[in-house]
Amino acid sequence: MSRLLPVALAAVLVLAGCSSGDTGASARTTATAGITGDVTVFAAASLTESFTRLGKDFEAAHPGVKVTFNFAGSSALATQINQGAPADVFASAAAKNMTDVTDTGAVTGKPVTFVTNTLEIAVPAGNPARVAGLRDFAKADLKIALCAEQVPCGAAAKKVFGAAGVTAAPDTLEQDVKAVLSKVSLGEVDAALVYRTDVKAAGDKVEGIEFPEADKAVNEYPIAACAKAPNPGGAKAFIDYVLSDKGKAVLTKAGFGAP
C-alpha cells in the first residue's frame, strides 16, 4: 500500500495540472467570446481612410472578426440608423447628428468625442484659378463646390463664411465631403471647402489653402455603440480600439486633432 501512495499522488497532481490548463483556456475563450463575427460601423465620409486602416488593424488583432464600413454623410447615416439599419457603431463628424440618434434611443450609451477636424480650401493641383482665400468663394466666375448645409462640413462652411462676412456662390452642393473632394480632384470646380484631413488624403491631386476663419468652426467627432447593435461585444471592442493609443496614432497621422 505504501508503494502505491506516491503513484496515486502523482496521478492527482497530473489531473490537477490538466484541470488548471483547461481553466485558463476556458477563461481566454470567455474573454474573447464577445469579439467574434462581423462588426458594422457607420462612419462619417471624412473618416474613410483612417477608419479603413483601423479596421484592418482591428481585424489583425482579432482573427476571425470582419469589420464592415458604411461611409456617408453623418446626417444620412443618422437617418439610416433611426430607420432601423443594423449598425454596431456610429462615428459622426458632428455632435448634432449624434444627438439625432441619441434622442430617439437608437444610441443609448454615452458618446465619446475622439477627434476634431477643421476646414481647408481645396483647389486642383497647380491652382489654375489662382484662388487666394475665402473671399474668392463669392466670385460668380469661379466654379465652387460645397457640402450641403445639413451635412457637418456644410454646416461648418456656413459658420466660416459668416465669420468672414462672405456670401458664397456655390455651383454645386454635395451630400458628403468626399463627393466635394472628387469635384476638385477631377478639375470640375475651381475651389471647394473640405476638411484638412481630406486634403491630406488626396495627396498631389489637390492643393490645400488654410484660412484663419477655420478656427471658428471646429468639428468634434463623437463615437458610440448603437442600442440595437447586432454585435455589442464587437462594438465595444472596436470603440476601445479607436480610443486606444494605436487608434490615436492612426488618426493623428491622418491629420485629425485631439478632442
N, C-alpha and C positions, 0 to 999 in steps of 0.2 A: 504493500500500500504506500509506503514512504517513497518508493521509486516512481510511483505514478503521479505524485503530487506536483513535481516540477513540470511534467509534461502537461498536466491539466492546467496549471497556472500559465504556461506559455501559450496554450490554446486560447485561454481567456484574453490574454494580452493582445494576441493577433486579432481576435474578433473585435476587441475594443478599438484597435488601431484602424481597422476597416470601417468601423462604425463612425469614428471621428472623421475619416476621409470622406465618407458619404455625406455626413452632415455639412461639411464645408462646401462640397459640390452643390448640395441642395440649397445652401444659403446663397451661393453665387447665382444659381438659376433663378431663385426668388428675386434677387436684387436686380436682375436684368430682364425679368419676365415682362415688365411694362414697356420695354424698349424693343418691340418687335413689330413686324408688319410695315404698313405704309403710314407715313406722316404727311398730311396735306397742308400746305402752307399757302395762305392767301397773302400776298405781299405787294406793296406799292411798286409801280414800274421802275422807280429810281433805285430800287434795291436789287434789280435783276442780276447784275454782275456779281456783287458781293454775296448775295444770298445763294446764288448758284454755286459759288466757291464754298460757302459754308455748308451747303447741302452735301456736296461731295466729301468734305472733311468729316461731316457728321456720319455719313454712311460708312466711311472708312473706320471710324471709331466704334461703330455699332454694326458689325457684319450681319447681313440679313435684313437690315432696315432700308427702306426705299423712301426718299423724300420727293414728293411731287409738288411743284410750284404752280400757282396761278398768279401771274403778274399782270396788273392792270392799274388803272387809276383808283385811288383809295375810295372815292365816292362810289364807283361801280362795284368794288369789292364789298363795301359795307352793305349795299343794296342786295347783292347776291347772298351774303350771309344772313341778312334779315329775312330773306325769302326762303331760307332753309337749305342753302347749298352746303354740302358736307365739308366742313373745314375744321382742321385741328387748331391752327394758329392763324391769327390775323396780325399783320405788321403794317401799320398805316403811316403815311407821310405827314399826317396832321392829327392833332388831338380831336378835332371836330368829328372826323369820320369814325374814330374810335368811340366817341360819345354816342354816335348814331347807333352803334350796336350794343353798347352797354345799357342805353336807355330802354331798349326792347328786351333786354335779358339774354340776348344772343351771346354776349360775353359777360360772365359773372365774376371772373377773377379780377384783381386789381391790375390794370395795365401798367407797364413799366416803360418809361422813356429810355431808349437805349442809345440813340444818336441824334444829332442835329444836322441841318443842311441849310445852305443859303443859295440864292440865285446868282447866276452869272450870265452875261451876254454871250451868246454863241453865234459865230459867223463862219461861213465856209472858209476853207483853207485859203490863205492869201488875202482874205478880207476884201474882195473885189469892190464892194460898195463903199469902202472906207468908213465904216461905222466907227464912231469915236466914243459914244456913250449913250446913256439912256434917252437923252433928248432926241436922238435920231429916230426913235420909235414913233415920233409924231409926224415924221415926213411922209407925205402921201405918195411920193415917188419911190419909196422903198417897199419891198415885199417883206412883211413881218408875220411871224408865227408865234402864237402864244397858246398856253393851256386855257381851256375853258374855265370860267370863274369857279364852278363847283368842284373843280379838281384842285388839290392842295397847291400845285405850282401856279395855277391861275389865280387863286386867292392871294398867294404871296406876291404875284406880279401886280395885282391891283393895289396892294399896300405900298409897294416901292414906287409905283407911278404916282400915287397920291402924295408920298413923301417928297418926290422930286418935282411935283407940280406939272407932270407931263400927261397929256391926253393921248394915249396910244392909238394908232390906226392900224390894227391887225388885219391882215388879208385872210387869215385862217385861224380858227380856234380848234384845238385838238383835245381829245379826251384823256390823254396821258402824256407824260413828259417825253417818252421815247418816240412817240409819233411826231412831236415837235422837233426833237433832235434829228430825226430822219429827214425832215424837210430841209434842215440845214446841211446835213451830210451830203444830200443829193444835189445841193445847189438850187433847190426850188424856191428858197427865200433868201433874203439878204441878211436877216438877223432874227434872233429869237431869244426868249428868256427860258433857260433851263437851269437845273441845279449844277453846282460846280462839280459834283461827282459825275454827272453825265458828260460834261466837257472832258473830264479826265478819262472817262471810259471810252470816249470816241477816238482818242489818240490823235493822229495827224489829219483826220478827216475834217476836224473843225478847230477853230481857234476861240479861246475864251477871253473876254474883256471884263475885268472887275469894275464895280462901281460902288461908291460909298453908301448909297441908299439900301444896299443889300442887307445891311445890319438891321434895318427897320422891319424885316420880315424873316426871322429865323424860324424854320420849320422844325418842330420837335416830333420825333418818330416814336410812337408807343407800340408795344407788342403785348399780346395777351392770348391765352388759350380760350377757345370757343366753348360755350356752355354745353353744346351737344357734340363735342369732339368725338369722332369715331375711335380715336386712339389717344385718350387722355394722358397715358403714360408717355407716349411718344411726343405729345405736345409739350409737356413739361420738360422733357429731356432736351428737346430742340431749343426751347426758350432759354434754358440754362446754358446751352452751348453758345447761343448768340451773346449772352451776357458774360460768358467766361473770358479769360484773358486771350485765348486763341481767337474767339469771335471778335473781340475788340480790336485785335491786331489786323484782322482782315478788313474790318470796316474803316479803321483809321487809314490804312493803305489806300483804300478806295476814295478817300477824301472827306469822309464824314467827320463831323465834330463831336466832341464829348457832350453828353447831356448836361 
